[in-house]
Amino acid sequence: MCLGVPAKVVEFTENHMAVVDVDGNQVNISIQLTPEVKIGQYVLVHAGFAMDIIDESFAEETMKLLKQLQPQ
């Protein structure tokens, strides 16, 4: 099973790369598969790649559900 994590694009860097925010953590990812993404949009990240552009409400709901899976 694979897990994609929602992230907000905050900055573009060189060579089809971007910095994204994943629940307060900044991560470098490839945007080669989603070259049309814009700063401020949300993407679904898997294995260091933005797999798809998603809307903000879907990103927030997904993060909420992922947090519920964390052990207390």
ROSE-4610 file (N, C-alpha, C; in Angstrom, 1 decimal, always signed):
// ROSE-4610
residu = [M/M/M/C/C/C/L/L/L/G/G/G/V/V/V/P/P/P/A/A/A/K/K/K/V/V/V/V/V/V/E/E/E/F/F/F/T/T/T/E/E/E/N/N/N/H/H/H/M/M/M/A/A/A/V/V/V/V/V/V/D/D/D/V/V/V/D/D/D/G/G/G/N/N/N/Q/Q/Q/V/V/V/N/N/N/I/I/I/S/S/S/I/I/I/Q/Q/Q/L/L/L/T/T/T/P/P/P/E/E/E/V/V/V/K/K/K/I/I/I/G/G/G/Q/Q/Q/Y/Y/Y/V/V/V/L/L/L/V/V/V/H/H/H/A/A/A/G/G/G/F/F/F/A/A/A/M/M/M/D/D/D/I/I/I/I/I/I/D/D/D/E/E/E/S/S/S/F/F/F/A/A/A/E/E/E/E/E/E/T/T/T/M/M/M/K/K/K/L/L/L/L/L/L/K/K/K/Q/Q/Q/L/L/L/Q/Q/Q/P/P/P/Q/Q/Q]
num = [1/1/1/2/2/2/3/3/3/4/4/4/5/5/5/6/6/6/7/7/7/8/8/8/9/9/9/10/10/10/11/11/11/12/12/12/13/13/13/14/14/14/15/15/15/16/16/16/17/17/17/18/18/18/19/19/19/20/20/20/21/21/21/22/22/22/23/23/23/24/24/24/25/25/25/26/26/26/27/27/27/28/28/28/29/29/29/30/30/30/31/31/31/32/32/32/33/33/33/34/34/34/35/35/35/36/36/36/37/37/37/38/38/38/39/39/39/40/40/40/41/41/41/42/42/42/43/43/43/44/44/44/45/45/45/46/46/46/47/47/47/48/48/48/49/49/49/50/50/50/51/51/51/52/52/52/53/53/53/54/54/54/55/55/55/56/56/56/57/57/57/58/58/58/59/59/59/60/60/60/61/61/61/62/62/62/63/63/63/64/64/64/65/65/65/66/66/66/67/67/67/68/68/68/69/69/69/70/70/70/71/71/71/72/72/72]
x = [+0.8/+0.0/+0.9/+0.5/+1.2/+0.5/+1.2/+0.6/+1.1/+0.1/+0.4/+0.1/+0.9/+0.8/+0.5/-0.5/-0.8/+0.3/+0.7/+1.7/+1.3/+1.7/+1.5/+2.8/+2.7/+3.9/+4.3/+5.5/+5.9/+7.0/+7.7/+8.8/+9.3/+9.7/+10.2/+11.7/+12.4/+13.9/+14.3/+15.5/+16.0/+15.6/+15.7/+15.5/+14.2/+13.1/+11.7/+11.6/+12.2/+12.1/+11.3/+10.7/+10.0/+10.2/+10.0/+9.9/+8.4/+8.0/+6.6/+6.6/+5.4/+5.2/+4.3/+4.8/+4.0/+3.8/+2.7/+2.3/+3.4/+3.9/+4.9/+6.4/+6.6/+7.9/+8.2/+9.3/+9.7/+10.4/+10.0/+10.6/+10.8/+11.9/+12.2/+11.6/+10.9/+10.3/+10.4/+10.2/+10.2/+8.8/+8.7/+7.4/+7.4/+8.2/+8.3/+7.0/+6.2/+4.9/+3.8/+4.0/+3.0/+3.6/+4.1/+4.8/+3.9/+2.6/+1.7/+1.3/+1.8/+1.5/+2.0/+1.3/+1.7/+1.9/+2.7/+3.0/+1.6/+1.4/+0.2/-0.8/-0.6/-1.4/-1.0/-1.9/-1.6/-1.3/-0.4/-0.1/-0.1/-0.3/-0.2/+1.2/+1.9/+3.3/+3.5/+4.2/+4.6/+6.0/+6.8/+8.2/+9.0/+8.7/+9.5/+9.0/+7.8/+7.3/+5.9/+5.5/+4.2/+3.4/+2.5/+1.8/+0.5/-0.1/-1.3/-1.5/-2.2/-2.6/-3.9/-4.1/-5.4/-5.9/-7.2/-7.7/-7.5/-7.5/-7.1/-8.0/-9.3/-10.2/-9.9/-9.6/-9.2/-7.8/-6.9/-5.6/-5.8/-6.6/-6.9/-7.6/-8.6/-9.3/-8.4/-7.5/-6.6/-5.6/-5.0/-4.1/-4.8/-6.0/-6.8/-6.9/-7.3/-7.4/-6.0/-5.0/-3.6/-3.2/-3.6/-3.2/-4.0/-5.2/-6.0/-5.3/-4.5/-3.9/-2.7/-2.1/-0.9/-1.3/-0.4/-0.6/-0.6/-1.5/-1.6/-0.6]
y = [-1.2/+0.0/+1.2/+2.2/+3.5/+4.6/+5.6/+6.7/+8.0/+8.8/+10.1/+11.1/+12.1/+13.1/+14.5/+15.2/+16.5/+17.6/+18.5/+19.5/+20.7/+21.9/+23.2/+23.6/+24.0/+24.5/+25.9/+26.1/+27.4/+28.1/+27.3/+27.9/+27.0/+27.5/+26.8/+26.9/+25.8/+25.8/+25.3/+24.9/+24.5/+23.1/+22.9/+21.5/+20.9/+21.5/+21.0/+20.5/+21.3/+21.0/+22.1/+21.8/+22.8/+22.5/+23.5/+23.3/+23.3/+22.3/+22.2/+22.2/+22.6/+22.5/+21.3/+20.4/+19.2/+19.3/+19.8/+20.0/+20.7/+21.8/+22.6/+22.2/+21.2/+20.8/+21.1/+21.7/+22.0/+20.9/+20.4/+19.3/+19.7/+19.2/+19.4/+18.2/+18.5/+17.5/+17.8/+16.8/+17.0/+17.4/+18.3/+18.7/+18.3/+17.4/+17.0/+16.4/+15.8/+15.2/+16.2/+17.3/+18.4/+19.8/+19.9/+21.2/+22.4/+22.2/+23.4/+23.9/+23.3/+23.7/+25.1/+25.8/+27.2/+27.3/+28.3/+28.5/+28.8/+28.1/+28.3/+27.1/+26.4/+25.2/+24.0/+23.1/+21.8/+20.7/+19.8/+18.6/+17.4/+16.3/+15.0/+14.4/+14.3/+13.9/+12.4/+11.7/+10.3/+10.1/+9.5/+9.1/+10.3/+11.5/+12.7/+13.4/+12.9/+13.5/+14.0/+15.2/+15.7/+14.9/+14.1/+13.2/+13.8/+14.8/+15.4/+16.7/+17.6/+18.9/+18.6/+19.0/+18.7/+20.0/+20.1/+21.3/+21.4/+22.6/+22.9/+22.1/+22.0/+21.3/+19.8/+19.2/+17.8/+17.6/+18.6/+18.5/+18.5/+19.5/+19.7/+18.4/+17.9/+16.7/+15.5/+15.3/+14.2/+14.3/+15.5/+15.7/+15.4/+15.9/+15.6/+14.1/+13.4/+11.9/+11.2/+11.7/+11.1/+11.4/+12.5/+12.8/+11.9/+11.5/+10.6/+9.2/+8.9/+7.6/+7.5/+8.7/+8.7/+8.2/+7.4/+6.9/+8.0/+7.9/+9.0/+8.8]
z = [+0.0/+0.0/+0.0/-0.8/-0.9/-0.2/+0.4/+1.1/+0.5/+0.0/-0.4/+0.6/+0.8/+1.9/+1.2/+1.7/+1.1/+1.6/+0.7/+1.0/+0.2/+0.8/+0.1/-0.5/-1.8/-2.5/-2.0/-1.5/-1.0/-1.8/-2.6/-3.3/-4.5/-5.6/-6.7/-6.6/-6.9/-7.0/-8.3/-8.5/-9.9/-10.3/-11.6/-12.1/-11.7/-11.9/-11.6/-10.2/-9.3/-7.9/-7.2/-6.0/-5.2/-3.7/-2.9/-1.5/-1.1/-0.3/+0.1/+1.6/+2.1/+3.6/+3.8/+4.7/+5.1/+6.6/+7.0/+8.4/+9.2/+8.6/+9.3/+9.0/+8.3/+7.9/+6.4/+6.1/+4.7/+4.1/+2.9/+2.2/+0.8/+0.2/-1.2/-2.0/-3.0/-3.9/-5.3/-6.2/-7.6/-8.1/-9.0/-9.6/-11.1/-11.5/-12.9/-13.4/-12.5/-12.9/-12.9/-12.3/-12.1/-12.5/-13.6/-14.0/-14.0/-14.0/-14.0/-12.6/-11.6/-10.2/-10.0/-9.1/-8.8/-7.2/-6.9/-5.4/-4.8/-3.6/-2.8/-3.1/-4.1/-4.4/-3.6/-3.4/-2.7/-3.7/-3.3/-4.1/-3.2/-3.8/-3.1/-3.4/-2.3/-2.5/-2.1/-3.0/-2.7/-3.2/-2.4/-2.8/-3.3/-2.8/-3.2/-4.5/-5.0/-6.2/-5.9/-6.5/-6.5/-7.5/-7.1/-8.0/-8.6/-7.9/-8.4/-7.7/-8.3/-7.7/-7.0/-5.8/-5.0/-4.5/-4.1/-3.6/-2.1/-1.6/-0.2/+0.8/+0.6/+1.5/+1.6/+0.4/+0.4/+1.2/+1.0/+1.7/+3.2/+3.6/+5.1/+5.7/+5.0/+5.5/+5.5/+4.6/+4.5/+5.7/+5.9/+7.1/+8.4/+8.5/+9.7/+10.0/+8.9/+9.1/+9.4/+8.7/+9.0/+10.5/+11.0/+12.4/+13.4/+13.0/+13.8/+13.9/+12.9/+12.9/+13.8/+14.2/+15.0/+16.4/+17.0/+18.4/+19.4/+20.3/+21.4/+22.4]
